[in-house]
Amino acid sequence: MNRGFSLLEVMITLVVIMLVFVATARISVVTAQSGRYSEALTAASVLGHTTLVRLKGLPCDSSDLESGWHQDPENPIEYGPGQYYRFWQVSAAAEGIRSDVHVAWDEGMRQEARNFGSFVELEQSGCPHISFSGIIR
């Protein structure tokens, strides 16, 4: 007549409970990271889109529409959850002037984002970024 739990049954139960708590904690961490990334991506999207709209409203002889790579003089931009860096590449296109706007953020890991001299450097850095393209005229 066995009226209690054996030590093995108690240990197995504790391991199962521990695994449930560890999995729950991991899900919470991943959810928090995803939320922060989502917030940063949304802020970068707003900054990129507003820059593209601003460029479309400039006169054709504006220095911001000269061919080449441009860095926003306001970099780093404090907006929403962090610091952002805006760049745009202007080139000639058959339809008019093509502008590619890039917004990068460092997520607190990198400090060299303001020094990107080209899109290739931005890509190679591994900094998260978002890009927008548009024909201006």
NORCORHU-V97813 format. One record per residue. N is the residue number from 1. RES is the residue in one small letter. SS is DSSP state (H for helix, E for strand, - for the rest). PSI is psi in degrees with one decimal (none if undefined). Layout:
N_RES_SS_PSI / N_RES_SS_PSI
//
This chain:
1_m_-_100.8 / 2_n_-_116.0 / 3_r_-_-3.0 / 4_g_-_-175.8 / 5_f_-_144.6 / 6_s_-_163.5 / 7_l_H_-36.8 / 8_l_H_-42.7 / 9_e_H_-40.3 / 10_v_H_-43.7 / 11_m_H_-44.0 / 12_i_H_-42.5 / 13_t_H_-43.6 / 14_l_H_-38.9 / 15_v_H_-42.4 / 16_v_H_-44.4 / 17_i_H_-42.3 / 18_m_H_-42.6 / 19_l_H_-37.5 / 20_v_H_-44.2 / 21_f_H_-39.9 / 22_v_H_-43.5 / 23_a_H_-40.8 / 24_t_H_-42.0 / 25_a_H_-41.9 / 26_r_H_-42.1 / 27_i_H_-39.8 / 28_s_H_-41.7 / 29_v_H_-46.4 / 30_v_H_-39.6 / 31_t_H_-42.9 / 32_a_H_-42.9 / 33_q_H_-42.2 / 34_s_H_-39.2 / 35_g_H_-43.6 / 36_r_H_-42.9 / 37_y_H_-41.0 / 38_s_H_-43.4 / 39_e_H_-42.9 / 40_a_H_-41.2 / 41_l_H_-38.9 / 42_t_H_-45.0 / 43_a_H_-42.1 / 44_a_H_-37.1 / 45_s_H_-42.4 / 46_v_H_-46.9 / 47_l_H_-42.3 / 48_g_H_-44.7 / 49_h_H_-42.2 / 50_t_H_-33.6 / 51_t_H_-43.5 / 52_l_H_-42.1 / 53_v_H_-41.7 / 54_r_H_-42.5 / 55_l_H_-37.4 / 56_k_H_-26.1 / 57_g_-_-3.7 / 58_l_-_151.9 / 59_p_-_153.5 / 60_c_-_-25.7 / 61_d_-_10.8 / 62_s_-_143.8 / 63_s_H_-25.0 / 64_d_H_-12.3 / 65_l_H_11.2 / 66_e_-_146.0 / 67_s_-_139.2 / 68_g_E_-171.9 / 69_w_E_132.4 / 70_h_E_140.0 / 71_q_E_137.6 / 72_d_-_127.3 / 73_p_-_-15.2 / 74_e_-_-2.1 / 75_n_-_139.6 / 76_p_-_146.1 / 77_i_E_121.5 / 78_e_E_114.0 / 79_y_E_129.9 / 80_g_-_-126.8 / 81_p_-_-3.1 / 82_g_E_-158.1 / 83_q_E_138.4 / 84_y_E_156.4 / 85_y_E_123.6 / 86_r_E_138.6 / 87_f_E_154.7 / 88_w_E_145.7 / 89_q_E_126.6 / 90_v_E_134.3 / 91_s_E_161.6 / 92_a_E_144.4 / 93_a_E_162.4 / 94_a_-_-33.9 / 95_e_-_-12.9 / 96_g_E_-128.7 / 97_i_E_127.0 / 98_r_E_133.3 / 99_s_E_127.9 / 100_d_E_114.3 / 101_v_E_133.6 / 102_h_E_133.8 / 103_v_E_123.9 / 104_a_E_153.9 / 105_w_E_154.3 / 106_d_-_-7.7 / 107_e_-_26.8 / 108_g_-_3.6 / 109_m_-_-29.0 / 110_r_-_147.9 / 111_q_-_-5.0 / 112_e_H_8.0 / 113_a_H_-33.4 / 114_r_H_-11.8 / 115_n_H_11.8 / 116_f_-_128.3 / 117_g_-_-4.0 / 118_s_-_168.9 / 119_f_H_-34.2 / 120_v_H_-44.4 / 121_e_H_-39.1 / 122_l_H_-46.2 / 123_e_H_-43.4 / 124_q_H_-22.4 / 125_s_H_-28.0 / 126_g_-_0.8 / 127_c_-_138.1 / 128_p_E_141.2 / 129_h_E_164.8 / 130_i_E_147.6 / 131_s_E_148.2 / 132_f_E_144.1 / 133_s_E_147.5 / 134_g_E_153.3 / 135_i_E_123.8 / 136_i_-_-51.4 / 137_r_-_none
//
